[in-house]
Every structure is written in C-alpha cells, then in structure tokens.
Amino acid sequence: MKQGKMSEPRLSGFNDEQDLKTKKILKSYNQANPDSDNMKQVWEIKKLGEVVDIINGRNQSAVISESGQYPIYGSAGNLMGFATDYLCEEGTTIIGRKGNISNPIYIEEKFWNVDTAFGLYPKNGYDPKFINYLCQTIDFKSRNRGTTIPSLVKSDLITIDVPFISTLPEQQRIVSILDETFAAIAKAKANAEQNLKNAKELFDSYLQGVFENKADGWEEKTLGQLCVFTQGIQRDVKLQSEIEGANQVRFLRIVDYTQGNEPPRYIDFPGDKYILNTDDVALVRYGASTGFVCRGLEGALANNLFRVIPKSTEKLTTDFLFIYLNSPIFQNVIKATMNGAAMPAISFGLIEEIPFPLPPLKSQQTIVRQLDALRTETQKLEAVYQKKIDDLEELKKSILQKAFSGQLSASGLAGLKDEQDFKTVNV
C-alpha cells in the first residue's frame, strides 16, 4: 500500500538540544502566523512546575475501606481498592514516581494516589485534558533516576521545559480537535487489532479442524506409543560461555526459543544424545512456558526441556509431530495441567497417555504442505495489520508533536483527520 507523506512522528521531551529546537520552531511559527487561526495567541516555553501542581501520593493503609467512595490508583492506573478520602481532584493526570513512569493516565474522578504515583493537576484553571495531552509529549523515561526500578524525582519534573499556550479557549479548542482525531485513530486501531487477532485465529482454527475431521485410514494412538522422550543436560552457568570455543556447541535454553533475543551461550560438547538438530522437536518441561513447542535451532538441549522423537519416521514424520504438539488436542491437556499450579510442569508419564490421532504417511505430508502454505499467508496478514497498528501509534505521536509546537492552525489540525497519511493506516 502506498503510504502518504507524513511529518516526522518522533516523540521526544524538551530538554537540551530539543529545547532549543522547539523554541526556534515556536518563535518562527508565531512570527509567520500573526493572524492565523491561533487568534494571535503566542506559544511559549514554560517549566512544567509553572503549569501543574505535582501531588505526592501517600500510603493507603489509613484510608482503605470496603465502604470507601474514592478509588485508589497505583502508578499504572491500576485500581487498588477504595478510600474514605482523596488526594487528587477529578481531571488529574497520574504518572508513576516509581515503576510506570512513561504512561500519563487521565483520571476523570477524585481519587487517592499511592506513594509510588504522582498526580499532575493544572494550575491557574488550565484545561485538565490539555495538560494530559501535554504530558504525553514529554519523554519521562529520559528523566529516570532509578537503577533497578524506573523512578522520577519531583524536583526534576518541575524543571522540564514544555511548549505552552496559556489561554483557556485555545487549550479547549486543541483538546476538542485532539479528542475527535484520537477517537478516530482508536477506532481504526481497534479494527486493526481485531483483524490481527482474526488472522492468528485462522491458522489455529484450521489446525484444530485437522484433528476433528479425520478421514479414513486414521489410527487412534497415544503420544507414548509413537514417540520416545529424552531430557536435556544440566550445565552450571559457570560452565557456559558467551563466545564459542573449541569443541563447543550452542546451549539451547528456554529463552532461546521463547524470546529469541538473548545472546547465545555455549558449552563443551556433551555427547550426541543431547544434540538437537534444526528439524528436531522439543518441549519446555516446566515454568511459565510449559508445553511450548521448540524447533529450528541446533545445539545441546538444556535440562528444563526435553526432546520428542518419533519411534519410526515411516509411521510419523517430525513435521507432523510438530503440528500435533501445537494442536489443541495436545495443548489443552497441558493448559489444564498448568491451571493454578505454582510451578507448572509436565512429566513423561503425563504426556505419553495423551491421544494422538494418526493419519497415513501420505496424508501427513499433504496436511503439512497445506498448513505451511496457510501459515505463510496468515503471517503475511499479521504483518500487514501489525504495521497498521504501528503506523496509527506513530500518527498519534506526530499529531501531538504538531499540536504542541504551534505548527497547526485550527483548520490544519482538523484537516489532519482527512489527510492521506491517516487514510493509509485507516482500516
């Protein structure tokens, strides 16, 4: 799809070099547009502490009550109970003092903020939603003062330079346009997310149908009748290296399959019985990823995974085994086992009794080809819809940046809802 030209959608704070750049933009705009839709209003740079009061949160133990009428919110805007008193007025924006420091959340009611959350409330009768939108343009992450847990400091926040226009009617005009525009973006994003979900479910639905609509010639077996299981090897972290040495192989851990972005580790060659090839299949044995099906890497398998090996490739191909292990007929048993368990785990004894409907070898090969083709198409769809979602997020950032740098008149900002850059990501 041809993309419309979009202004640079970078979201950033206003400090150091960016402060100077923003000041130049605002000065240029105000000089170039003295009679524009801005109604001769002048944008200026203010300190955040000049436009908002920053309200410290407090421990909720003294006010929490089942009969409390005011919600208690954490740094992520999560409801933590109800209080008999409140600290923040309606229209306050929450930002984390610790933890969630980069997602300003607008609260429409009076509430109690816990001690890990700041409340940002407008001074001088400024529009509360205008303040919230302003906060969304600030790069709070760059103000992080924590080492292990992200943290903000009040004395630092009040010094942040922000672009600001002080007249209430102009603030309300901008808020009205942003509300309408962002509602349209939210609707488009919801449609894209539903389409992404549908694309993912398409493959799963077909996969389930493979084992529900069995043709003639299928046999009813169990996984233990068709496969053997071998556990990986344990290696202390002191015996693992980040650089491959002589006579070493890659050490295949859970994170190598479930995350894929961890630097590889290597160990001394442990013997052929522990070596996995790219076509071989393994399962995660315990932990949050119990039952995850692993394939595509070569190396020595760690002991929290185990290999699943067909007893006879004349009876069962590894490709069809991979499909079966990902199917609901197998995964539903694993999920039932994990439900409520503090440390989910599966044993050889558990999985060897799971039913395995087995088609003839030629049918296995046909099913594999069909599913591979379907997987390719659904992955293409997923990529398309994920890009639409990403484009919508970038568009929102771009609009905010324009709105708070004085680059858009009322007609220009309203017109953005119909520009090509919005149409290209509208679904």
C-alpha positions as CSV (number, residue, x, y, z in Angstrom):
1,M,0.0,0.0,0.0
2,K,1.3,3.4,-0.9
3,Q,2.0,5.5,2.2
4,G,1.1,9.1,2.3
5,K,3.8,11.6,3.2
6,M,3.8,12.0,7.0
7,S,5.7,14.5,9.1
8,E,8.4,13.0,11.3
9,P,6.5,11.1,14.0
10,R,9.2,11.2,16.7
11,L,8.0,11.7,20.3
12,S,10.6,13.4,22.5
13,G,10.9,15.5,25.5
14,F,12.0,19.1,25.6
15,N,15.5,19.3,27.1
16,D,19.0,20.3,26.0
17,E,19.2,20.4,22.2
18,Q,15.5,19.6,21.8
19,D,14.6,22.6,24.0
20,L,16.4,25.0,21.7
21,K,14.9,23.4,18.6
22,T,11.4,23.8,20.0
23,K,12.0,27.4,21.0
24,K,13.1,28.2,17.4
25,I,10.0,26.4,15.9
26,L,7.6,28.3,18.2
27,K,9.3,31.6,17.5
28,S,9.2,31.1,13.8
29,Y,5.6,30.0,13.8
30,N,4.4,32.9,16.0
31,Q,6.2,35.3,13.7
32,A,5.0,33.7,10.5
33,N,1.3,33.4,11.6
34,P,0.4,36.6,13.4
35,D,-3.2,36.5,12.0
36,S,-3.7,32.7,11.9
37,D,-6.4,30.6,13.5
38,N,-4.3,30.8,16.6
39,M,-6.2,34.0,17.2
40,K,-2.8,35.8,17.7
41,Q,-2.1,33.6,20.7
42,V,1.6,33.1,21.5
43,W,3.2,29.8,22.3
44,E,6.0,30.0,24.8
45,I,8.3,27.7,26.8
46,K,7.4,27.2,30.4
47,K,8.6,24.9,33.2
48,L,6.3,22.0,34.0
49,G,6.2,23.3,37.6
50,E,4.7,26.5,36.3
51,V,1.6,24.9,34.8
52,V,0.9,21.9,37.1
53,D,0.9,21.1,40.8
54,I,2.6,17.8,41.5
55,I,0.7,16.0,44.2
56,N,2.7,13.4,46.2
57,G,1.0,10.0,46.7
58,R,0.6,8.5,50.2
59,N,0.3,5.1,51.7
60,Q,-3.4,4.0,51.6
61,S,-3.5,1.8,54.7
62,A,-5.2,4.5,56.8
63,V,-8.0,5.3,54.3
64,I,-8.7,2.0,52.5
65,S,-12.1,0.7,53.3
66,E,-14.8,-1.5,51.8
67,S,-17.2,1.4,52.1
68,G,-14.8,3.9,50.6
69,Q,-16.1,6.0,47.7
70,Y,-12.8,7.2,46.2
71,P,-10.7,4.8,44.0
72,I,-7.1,4.2,45.0
73,Y,-4.8,4.1,42.0
74,G,-1.3,2.9,41.5
75,S,1.4,4.3,39.2
76,A,0.0,2.3,36.2
77,G,-3.5,3.5,36.9
78,N,-4.4,0.1,38.4
79,L,-7.3,0.1,40.9
80,M,-6.0,-1.0,44.3
81,G,-9.2,-0.6,46.4
82,F,-11.3,2.3,47.6
83,A,-10.6,5.1,50.1
84,T,-12.6,7.2,52.5
85,D,-10.7,10.3,51.4
86,Y,-9.0,11.6,48.3
87,L,-5.8,13.4,47.4
88,C,-6.4,14.4,43.8
89,E,-9.3,16.2,42.1
90,E,-11.0,15.0,39.0
91,G,-9.1,15.8,35.9
92,T,-5.7,14.9,37.4
93,T,-3.1,13.0,35.4
94,I,-1.3,10.1,37.0
95,I,2.4,9.5,36.3
96,G,4.5,6.9,38.2
97,R,7.0,8.1,40.8
98,K,8.3,4.5,40.6
99,G,7.6,1.8,38.1
100,N,5.4,3.0,35.3
101,I,7.0,6.4,34.6
102,S,6.2,6.8,30.9
103,N,2.4,6.5,30.5
104,P,0.5,9.5,31.8
105,I,-3.1,8.5,32.6
106,Y,-6.1,10.9,32.7
107,I,-8.4,10.3,35.7
108,E,-11.9,11.7,35.5
109,E,-12.8,11.4,39.2
110,K,-11.4,12.3,42.6
111,F,-9.0,9.6,43.8
112,W,-6.2,8.6,46.2
113,N,-2.8,8.1,44.6
114,V,-0.5,5.7,46.4
115,D,3.1,6.7,47.3
116,T,4.5,5.3,44.1
117,A,2.4,7.7,41.9
118,F,2.4,11.5,41.3
119,G,-0.7,13.4,40.5
120,L,-0.3,16.3,38.0
121,Y,-3.1,18.8,38.3
122,P,-3.4,22.1,36.3
123,K,-2.6,25.4,37.8
124,N,-4.5,28.7,37.1
125,G,-7.6,26.9,35.8
126,Y,-5.8,25.4,32.8
127,D,-7.7,22.7,30.9
128,P,-7.0,19.3,32.6
129,K,-7.1,17.3,29.3
130,F,-4.8,19.8,27.7
131,I,-2.4,19.1,30.5
132,N,-2.8,15.4,29.9
133,Y,-2.1,15.7,26.2
134,L,0.9,17.9,27.0
135,C,2.3,15.2,29.4
136,Q,2.0,12.6,26.6
137,T,4.6,14.6,24.6
138,I,7.2,14.5,27.5
139,D,9.9,12.0,27.4
140,F,9.7,10.9,31.0
141,K,12.0,8.0,30.5
142,S,14.9,10.4,29.9
143,R,14.3,11.7,33.5
144,N,14.6,8.2,35.0
145,R,16.8,8.4,38.2
146,G,16.4,4.7,39.2
147,T,18.9,2.0,38.7
148,T,16.8,-1.1,39.1
149,I,13.3,0.3,39.3
150,P,12.4,3.3,37.0
151,S,12.0,6.4,39.2
152,L,11.1,10.1,38.8
153,V,12.0,12.9,41.2
154,K,9.6,15.8,41.8
155,S,12.4,18.4,42.0
156,D,13.5,17.3,38.5
157,L,10.0,17.2,37.0
158,I,9.2,20.8,37.8
159,T,12.2,21.9,35.7
160,I,11.1,20.2,32.5
161,D,10.6,22.7,29.6
162,V,7.3,22.4,27.9
163,P,5.7,24.3,25.0
164,F,2.6,26.1,26.3
165,I,-0.2,28.4,25.3
166,S,-2.0,29.9,28.3
167,T,-5.4,31.0,27.0
168,L,-8.2,28.6,28.1
169,P,-10.3,28.9,24.9
170,E,-7.3,27.9,22.8
171,Q,-6.5,25.0,25.1
172,Q,-10.1,23.8,24.8
173,R,-10.1,24.1,21.0
174,I,-7.0,22.0,20.8
175,V,-8.4,19.4,23.2
176,S,-11.6,19.2,21.2
177,I,-9.8,18.5,17.9
178,L,-7.4,16.0,19.5
179,D,-10.3,14.2,21.2
180,E,-12.1,13.8,17.9
181,T,-9.0,12.8,16.0
182,F,-7.7,10.4,18.5
183,A,-11.2,8.8,18.8
184,A,-11.0,8.1,15.1
185,I,-7.5,6.7,15.5
186,A,-8.6,4.5,18.4
187,K,-11.4,3.1,16.3
188,A,-9.1,2.3,13.4
189,K,-6.6,0.7,15.8
190,A,-9.3,-1.4,17.4
191,N,-10.3,-2.6,13.9
192,A,-6.7,-3.5,13.0
193,E,-6.2,-5.3,16.3
194,Q,-9.3,-7.4,15.7
195,N,-8.1,-8.2,12.2
196,L,-4.7,-9.2,13.6
197,K,-6.5,-11.4,16.2
198,N,-8.6,-13.0,13.4
199,A,-5.5,-13.7,11.3
200,K,-3.9,-15.5,14.2
201,E,-7.0,-17.5,14.9
202,L,-7.4,-18.5,11.3
203,F,-4.4,-20.8,11.5
204,D,-5.4,-22.2,14.9
205,S,-9.0,-22.9,13.7
206,Y,-7.7,-24.8,10.6
207,L,-5.2,-26.7,12.8
208,Q,-8.0,-27.8,15.2
209,G,-10.1,-28.9,12.2
210,V,-7.3,-31.2,11.0
211,F,-7.8,-33.5,14.1
212,E,-11.5,-33.1,14.4
213,N,-12.4,-34.0,10.8
214,K,-10.4,-37.3,10.5
215,A,-10.6,-39.1,7.2
216,D,-10.5,-42.9,6.5
217,G,-7.3,-44.6,7.4
218,W,-6.5,-42.6,10.6
219,E,-5.4,-44.6,13.7
220,E,-6.1,-43.8,17.3
221,K,-2.7,-43.9,19.1
222,T,-1.2,-42.2,22.1
223,L,1.9,-40.0,22.1
224,G,3.8,-42.6,24.1
225,Q,3.1,-45.3,21.5
226,L,4.6,-43.2,18.8
227,C,7.4,-41.3,20.5
228,V,10.2,-41.5,23.0
229,F,11.4,-38.7,25.2
230,T,14.9,-37.7,26.2
231,Q,15.7,-34.9,28.7
232,G,18.4,-32.3,28.2
233,I,21.5,-31.8,30.1
234,Q,22.3,-29.6,33.1
235,R,25.2,-27.2,33.0
236,D,26.1,-24.7,35.7
237,V,26.2,-21.1,34.4
238,K,30.0,-21.1,35.3
239,L,30.5,-23.7,32.6
240,Q,28.7,-21.6,30.0
241,S,30.4,-19.1,27.8
242,E,29.2,-16.3,25.6
243,I,31.9,-17.0,23.0
244,E,32.1,-20.3,21.2
245,G,35.3,-22.1,21.9
246,A,36.9,-25.2,20.5
247,N,34.8,-28.3,20.7
248,Q,31.8,-26.3,22.0
249,V,28.2,-26.2,20.9
250,R,25.4,-23.9,21.5
251,F,23.5,-24.5,24.8
252,L,19.8,-24.3,24.0
253,R,17.8,-22.7,26.8
254,I,14.1,-21.9,27.1
255,V,14.7,-18.2,26.4
256,D,16.4,-19.1,23.1
257,Y,13.1,-20.4,21.8
258,T,10.5,-18.2,23.7
259,Q,12.3,-14.8,23.4
260,G,14.9,-15.2,20.6
261,N,16.8,-12.0,21.6
262,E,19.1,-13.4,24.2
263,P,22.8,-13.7,23.4
264,P,23.7,-17.4,22.8
265,R,25.6,-19.5,25.3
266,Y,28.0,-22.3,24.6
267,I,29.1,-25.4,26.4
268,D,31.6,-28.2,25.8
269,F,30.2,-30.9,23.5
270,P,28.2,-33.2,25.9
271,G,27.7,-36.2,23.5
272,D,25.4,-36.9,20.6
273,K,22.4,-37.9,22.8
274,Y,21.9,-34.3,23.9
275,I,22.3,-32.7,20.5
276,L,19.2,-31.3,18.7
277,N,19.1,-30.5,15.0
278,T,17.0,-27.8,13.4
279,D,14.3,-30.3,12.3
280,D,14.1,-31.9,15.7
281,V,11.3,-31.1,18.2
282,A,11.4,-30.4,21.9
283,L,9.1,-29.2,24.7
284,V,9.5,-26.9,27.6
285,R,9.2,-29.1,30.7
286,Y,8.3,-26.6,33.5
287,G,7.8,-22.9,34.2
288,A,5.5,-20.3,32.7
289,S,6.3,-21.6,29.2
290,T,5.4,-25.3,30.0
291,G,4.4,-27.1,26.8
292,F,5.9,-24.6,24.4
293,V,7.0,-26.4,21.3
294,C,10.6,-25.8,20.3
295,R,12.2,-26.2,16.9
296,G,14.6,-24.6,14.5
297,L,17.8,-24.3,16.5
298,E,20.9,-26.6,16.6
299,G,22.8,-27.4,19.8
300,A,22.7,-29.2,23.2
301,L,19.4,-29.1,24.9
302,A,19.2,-27.8,28.5
303,N,17.6,-30.0,31.2
304,N,14.4,-27.9,31.5
305,L,13.5,-29.0,28.0
306,F,13.1,-32.5,26.6
307,R,13.2,-33.9,23.1
308,V,10.3,-35.7,21.5
309,I,11.5,-38.3,19.0
310,P,9.3,-40.4,16.6
311,K,10.0,-44.1,17.1
312,S,9.6,-44.7,13.4
313,T,9.8,-42.0,10.7
314,E,8.0,-44.4,8.4
315,K,5.0,-44.1,10.8
316,L,5.3,-40.5,11.9
317,T,7.2,-37.5,10.4
318,T,8.8,-34.9,12.6
319,D,6.9,-32.2,10.6
320,F,3.5,-33.8,11.5
321,L,4.7,-34.3,15.1
322,F,5.4,-30.6,15.3
323,I,1.9,-29.8,14.1
324,Y,0.3,-32.2,16.6
325,L,2.2,-30.8,19.6
326,N,0.9,-27.3,18.6
327,S,-2.6,-28.5,18.2
328,P,-5.5,-28.1,20.8
329,I,-5.7,-31.8,21.3
330,F,-2.3,-31.7,22.9
331,Q,-2.0,-28.1,24.2
332,N,-5.4,-28.2,26.0
333,V,-4.1,-31.1,28.2
334,I,-1.1,-29.1,29.1
335,K,-3.1,-26.0,29.9
336,A,-5.4,-28.0,32.2
337,T,-2.3,-29.3,34.0
338,M,-0.9,-25.8,34.4
339,N,-4.1,-24.3,35.8
340,G,-3.5,-22.9,39.2
341,A,-0.1,-24.6,39.6
342,A,2.6,-22.6,41.5
343,M,5.3,-24.2,39.3
344,P,3.7,-25.7,36.2
345,A,5.4,-28.9,35.0
346,I,4.8,-31.9,32.7
347,S,6.2,-35.4,33.1
348,F,6.8,-38.1,30.6
349,G,4.1,-40.1,32.3
350,L,1.5,-37.3,31.7
351,I,2.1,-36.7,28.0
352,E,2.6,-40.3,26.9
353,E,-1.1,-41.0,27.5
354,I,-2.4,-38.1,25.5
355,P,-4.4,-39.3,22.5
356,F,-2.7,-38.9,19.1
357,P,-5.0,-39.3,16.0
358,L,-2.5,-40.5,13.3
359,P,-3.2,-40.3,9.6
360,P,-1.3,-42.3,6.9
361,L,2.1,-41.0,6.0
362,K,1.0,-39.5,2.7
363,S,-1.9,-37.7,4.4
364,Q,0.6,-36.3,7.0
365,Q,2.7,-34.9,4.1
366,T,-0.3,-33.3,2.5
367,I,-1.5,-31.8,5.7
368,V,2.0,-30.4,6.4
369,R,2.1,-28.7,3.0
370,Q,-1.4,-27.2,3.4
371,L,-0.6,-25.9,6.8
372,D,2.8,-24.5,5.8
373,A,1.0,-22.6,2.9
374,L,-1.7,-21.3,5.3
375,R,0.9,-20.3,7.9
376,T,2.8,-18.2,5.3
377,E,-0.4,-16.4,4.3
378,T,-1.6,-15.7,7.8
379,Q,1.9,-14.4,8.8
380,K,1.7,-12.0,5.8
381,L,-1.7,-10.8,7.1
382,E,-0.4,-10.5,10.6
383,A,2.5,-8.4,9.4
384,V,0.1,-6.1,7.5
385,Y,-2.2,-5.5,10.4
386,Q,0.7,-5.1,12.9
387,K,2.1,-2.4,10.6
388,K,-1.2,-0.6,10.5
389,I,-1.3,-0.6,14.3
390,D,2.3,0.7,14.5
391,D,1.5,3.4,11.9
392,L,-1.5,4.6,13.9
393,E,0.6,4.9,17.0
394,E,3.2,6.9,15.1
395,L,0.5,9.1,13.6
396,K,-0.8,9.9,17.1
397,K,2.6,10.9,18.2
398,S,3.1,13.1,15.1
399,I,-0.2,14.9,15.7
400,L,0.7,15.5,19.4
401,Q,4.0,16.9,18.4
402,K,2.4,19.2,15.9
403,A,-0.3,20.3,18.3
404,F,2.3,21.3,20.9
405,S,4.7,23.1,18.7
406,G,2.3,25.6,17.2
407,Q,2.7,24.2,13.7
408,L,-1.0,23.6,13.1
409,S,-3.8,26.1,12.7
410,A,-7.3,25.1,13.7
411,S,-8.1,24.2,10.0
412,G,-4.8,22.4,9.6
413,L,-5.2,20.3,12.7
414,A,-8.8,19.4,11.9
415,G,-7.8,18.6,8.3
416,L,-5.3,16.1,9.5
417,K,-8.2,13.7,10.2
418,D,-8.7,13.5,6.4
419,E,-5.1,13.6,5.1
420,Q,-3.6,10.8,3.1
421,D,-1.3,9.8,6.0
422,F,-4.4,8.9,8.0
423,K,-6.2,7.2,5.2
424,T,-3.3,4.9,4.5
425,V,-3.5,3.4,8.0
426,N,-7.3,3.6,8.4
427,V,-8.8,0.1,8.3
